[in-house]
């Protein structure tokens, strides 16, 4: 069996070695990027007069044919193809002869792999960011349709203060905006070409890494060859971005799960985005939301596992870095599936705004309004907090309703009772970013501007 490194060895590689080290089953996914990187490398070799024009034409044609075979599932892999890079180079050599054997001149699999993975990550990060924008659009449409509907806002999963449903939905949209920002920023940092770094020390040949970087559409070429081939910060960053995005999807999923229970009754799920039970005929289960919650753990695991792989690696390249691809590929796949499924789930769900408002209309939800009312009369807030807390305690014990207790209290009187009427509390939330109608209307405008700016940023990276 011929390998890329057979000249140094007398014996054949063992079956056990090949079985343990082979990466072809998963790095086939980089075929397109490997072809793109190889073509740019060939053009660089021609510019450096390392390949003649005719040789360059022959190798580029062979790369095109190999690419056509890969796309049309006609590419024949051999047992000696330990990875996609080996497979493509072997096929190019078969097609182009001696000129094909020059394809790897001035290049190592170390800088080749790093280049392929950066090209892949640049493209895939942009696609994920675009899908996040689509989920945000679903949330904004739901928020607009919610109008002035309100529900209890919660802290510690206990009812706290009423908030507009639109405000609650936009809270998730703003969290996703930070995910978009992180993805775009990660993409900006990884936009550096490692091609030309070689195995670790560059080359004695007249290569021009900045020219090849520009050919590939990278913003810059590497500054240090050791760092170029060993750097996988961009993989770790992407895994972090995807893990935190997964956490945000998990939090949305958790609320869908709670809200769709009979106990909450705030949300009804569409049949198309629900599952049933194999035993319990009455069940409608929020499996998408549960899987979004569950897969967050998987995404966090990919991040922590890869960081553990990186933490003790000496410079420069080590085979441990082969472990960068499977977690990245899987994290991207799971996040993309989750974004599509959650978008459909939310878009097709029906909110029971009457149930939400009934839950929010408890007079105790206006306790803070009562305390702030006292503050406007000159009572220190801590004293006002204690007064209202004692009234709530008495109302809960059954001595009287909170309305009656407020009306009878010397510090309040009948005028303050109006603060306890349904819908009053949420309308009083007027500060910037608050949960009331005026503040939310302003928030919509700010979010639209942010969303449009993010769309432009993503388009600019195309």
N, C-alpha and C positions, 0 to 999 in steps of 0.2 A: 504494500500500500504506500503510495506516494503522499507525503505531507509537505507542508510549506517549509519544514525544518528537517527533512530527511537526510540532508547532506552531513549533518553532524553525528548521526547515529548509525550504528551497524545493524541493530535489531529493529524489528517491526514494533509499533506501539501495541500494547496489550489490549485485549477486548475490554478489560476492566477500566483501563485508563480512558479509552475512548468513550465508554458508557458514562463515566463520571464527569468527563470534561466537555462533552459535546454540548453545543448551544444552538445548533441548527433548528431543533424543533420550535424554539421560541424566537430566535433572532431573525427568522425568515421575514418577520414583520418589518425589518429594516431594509429590505431589498431595494425599494424605491430610493431610499436615501443613500444606500451604498452605490447605486448606479449614478446618482446625481454627483456624489462626491468623487467617484472614480472618473467621470467625464471631465470634471473641473481639473482633477489632477493630471489627466492626459493633456489637456490644453496647456497646463502649466509646464509640462515636460516638453511640449513642442516649442513653447515660447523660450524655454531655456536651452533649446537645441539639443536636448537629450534624446528626443524622438524626432525623426524627420517628419515632414508634412505627410508623406505617404503612410508612414507607420502610424502617425496619429489618426489619420483618416481610417485606417484599417481597424485600429483598436476601438475607436468610437463607434464604428459600424458594428463591431462584435458586441460591444456593450448594448447597443440598440437592439440587436437580435436577442441577446440574453434577456433583456428587459421584456421584449415581446413574448418570449417563451414563458417568462415568469407570470406575466399578466394573463396569458391565455392557458395557464396550467399545462404547458408542454415542456417545462424545464425538467430535465432528468437529473436527479441527485444521485451521487455515488456515496458509497460507504466512507470514502476518504474525505468527504465534505464535512468537516467538523463544525463549520459555521457558514453563514450566508456569504461572508467575505471570501472564504476559501472557494466556495461553490462558484461564485461569479467569476473569480479570477481563473479558476480551472476551465470554465466554459469559454471564457474570452481567449485563453491560450489555445484551446481546441480550434476555435474559429479563426483566429488571426495568426496562429503559428508563432514564429520567433518574435514578431512584434508584440503579440499578446503577452509573451513572457517578460516584456519590459514594463508592463502595467504597474508593477509594484516598486519600480525604481524610485528611490528617495522617499519611500513611504513604509511605515510599519503598521501592523494591525493596531498598534496602540493609538496612534493618531487617527487612523482610519475609523476605528470604532467610536472614538470620542467625537469625531466629526459627524458620523452617521447619527449618533444619539442626540447630538445638539440640533441637527436638522429636523429630526423627528420631533423632539420636544418643542421646538419653536412652532411647528405647525399644529401639534396637538393641543398645546396650551391655548393657542388662539381659538381653536374650535371649542374648547371647554368654556372659555370666557364668553364666547358668543352664546353658548347654550345657557349659561347663567343669566345673561341678559334676557333671554326668552322666558325663563322662570320669573324673573323680576316683572316682566310685562304681564304675566298671568296674575301676579299679586297686585299689581297696580290696577288692572281691570276689575278684579274682585273688590279692591278698596273703593274704586269709583262707584261701583254698583251698590256698595253697602250704604252710601249716603250718610244719613245721620244716625244710623243704627249704632247702638253701643252695647257693651257687655262688661262684666266685672274684669278689672285688671287685677292680677294676682301677685302677691309676694309670698314666698314660702308655700305656694299653692293654696293660700288662704285669700279669700276675697278682700281686696284692698280699696281701690277707688274705681269708679266707672271710667272707661275709655272708649272712644269711638272704635268700632270694628276696623274702620279704615286705618286708624292709627296703629292698631295691633298688626295688621297685615303689612303696613309700610315698615314697621320695625324689622320684620324679616327681610324686606327688600333692601333696607340700608345695610344689614349684616352681609347680604350677598354682594352689595356694592364693594365692600372691603375685600371680599374674595376676588372680585374682578380686578381690583387695584393690585392685589398681591400677585395674581397671575400675570398681569401685564408687566409688573416690575420684575418678576422672575424671568420672564421672557427677555426683557431688556438686558439683564445681567448675563444671561447665557449666550447672548448673540455675539460670540467670539469664536473664530475658527481655530481649531487645534492643528489643522492640516499643515504639514511641514515640520512639525516637532519631531517626527520620526519615532523611534523607539523611546527616546528620552532626551537626546542631546542635539537634535537638529540634523543637518546634513552638510557634507562637504561639497555637494553638487550645487549648481547655480540656480537653486529654487527661489521663488519669490512668494512667500506665504501671504503677504498683504494682497497681492494681485489675485491669488487663488481665493482668498477670503472674499474679495469683492465679487469675483465670478460666482461664488456660491450664495451671494446675498447676505453675508455676515456684515455686521457693523464694524468689526475690527478683526485683526489677527492676534494671536497669542503674543505675550511678552516674554514668557519664560517656558522653555520646552519641558522642563521637569513638571512644572505646574500644569501645563496644557494636557499632558497625557494622564496625569493622576487625579485631576480635579473632577469630582462628581458632586460638588456643592449644588450644582443646578438640579441634579436628580433629587437630592435631599430637600432642597427648597420646594421643588414641584410636589414632592410627596407631602411636605408640610401643608402647602397650599390646598392640596386635594383632601388631606385629612381634616383640616379646619372647615373646608367647604362641606365635607361629609358630616362634621359635627353640626353645622348649621342646618343641613337637611334633616339630620336626626332630631334636632329640636323642633323643627316644623312637624316632622312625623309624630313626635310625642304628643304635640297638641292635637293633631288630627285624631290620634288614638283616644285621647281623653275626651275631646269634644264630641266624638261619634258614639260614645257610650250612652246608654239610657240614663245613667246617673247625671251626665252633663246635658245631653240632648241638644247641643248647639249646632250639630253638623250631621247631614245625611250623605252617605257615600253613594256614588253611582254604581250600578251593578257591574258596569264594564271595568271598573277599577277596584272591585272587591272580590273576595273569594268566599266560599261557603265551607261548611264543615262536613266531613265524611260521616259523622254520627249525629250531629245536632241540626235538625232541619231548619230551625229558626235563625241560624247564625248568618251574619254578614260581617266578614272579618276585614280589617284594614291592613292586609298583608303588605302592600306597598310601603305604607308608613312604618310598619314594623321592620321590614327589611332595610329601609333607609336608616332606621335607628340601629339595627344590628350590624350593618355593613360599615358603620362609622368605626366600630372596633377593629374591623379588618384593615381599614385605611390607616388607623393609628398604628396597628401592628406593622404594616409595611414601613412606615416612617421609622419607628423605633428599631426595627430589625436592621434596616439599612444603615442607620447611624451607628449601630453596634458593629456592623461590618467595616465602616470607615475609620472607627476611632483609633485603631492602633496600626494603620498601614504606613510603612515607611515609603519614601519616594523611591521610584516613580510609579510605574505600573506594576500591579500585582493581580494575579488571576482572581483574587477575591472580588475584583471589580466586575467580573461577569455577573455577579449577583445584583447589579443595578437594574437590569432590564425587566425581569419578571415582576418585581413589585411595582415598577413604574407602569408597565403595560396593564397589569391587573387593576391598579388604582385608577388609571384613566378609564378603563372599561367599566368599572363599577360606578364611577361618578357619572359617566355619560348615561348609563342605563338609569341611574337614580334620578338624574335631572329630567330625563324624558318622562319617566313614570310619575314623578311627583308633579310635574307640570300638568299632565293629564288628570291626575287625581284631584288636584286643587281646582282646575278649571271646570271639572264636571260635578264638584260637590255643591250641595245646597245648604246655605246657612239658615238656621231657624232664629231669626233676629228677635222674634217675640220671646222665645225662651231665654235668649241672652239678656234681653232688657228686663225680664222678670227677675232674673238672677241678680242683676245690677241695681235693682230698685229698692233693695233693703235700706231702710233709713240709716243703718249703721255705716253704710258705705259713704255717707256724707259727714262722717265724724270729723275729718280734717277740715271740711268747710266750716263746721261749727267752731273749731279751734281758731281758724283764721279770721272768722267773724269777730271773735273776742280780741284777737290781736289788733284789729282795726279800731277797737275801742280803747286801746292802750294797755290791755292785759298782756304781760309777758307770755311768750309762747309756752314755756314750760308749765306755767300756772294754768294756761288755757287747756293744755293737753291733759292735765290732771282733772280739771273740772269736767271736761267732756268724757274722759275715761270713766269717771264715777257715774255719770249719767248713763253711759252705755252699759256699765255693769248692772245698774239698777233696772234698766229696761230688760236686759237678758234674764234677770232673776224673776221677772214677772210682776214687779211692783206696779208698773205702768208702762205705757208705750213711750218710746223715745220722744215722739211728738209732744205728748202731754208733759213729760218731764222738762223738755226744753221750754215749752210755753209757760210753765210755772216757775222757772228758775229766774232769780233776780237779774242775772247777768245777760239773759237772753230776751225772753218775752215772745209774743205772737209773731213779730216780724221775722224772727230767726227760723221759725218753723217752716217757712217757705223754702229754706235751703234743703229740706228733707224731701221735697216733692220730686217725683220721678223725672229724670232727665236734667234737673237743675245742676247737679254737681258737675256733670261732664261739660255742660255749656260754660261753666266758670273757669275751665282750664284754658287760659288765654295766653300764657307765656310762650315764647318761641320754642318750637319743638314739642309743645304740650299736646294733650289728648283731646282738646275741644275743637269745635267746628272751624273757627277762624284760624287757629294755629295749624290745623291739619290742611286747610285750603292753601295756606302759604307753604306748607311742607310739600304738598303735591308739586308746586311749581319748582321748588328747589330740587326735588327728586327728578323731575323731567329734565332739568338742565344737566344734572349729574349723569343721568342715563344717556342723554344725547352725547355728552362729552366722552363717556366710556365707549359708546358705539364708534365715535370718530377715532378714538385711540386704537381700538381694535382694527378698524379699517386701515389706519395708517401703517399698521404692522403687516398688512397683507403682502 
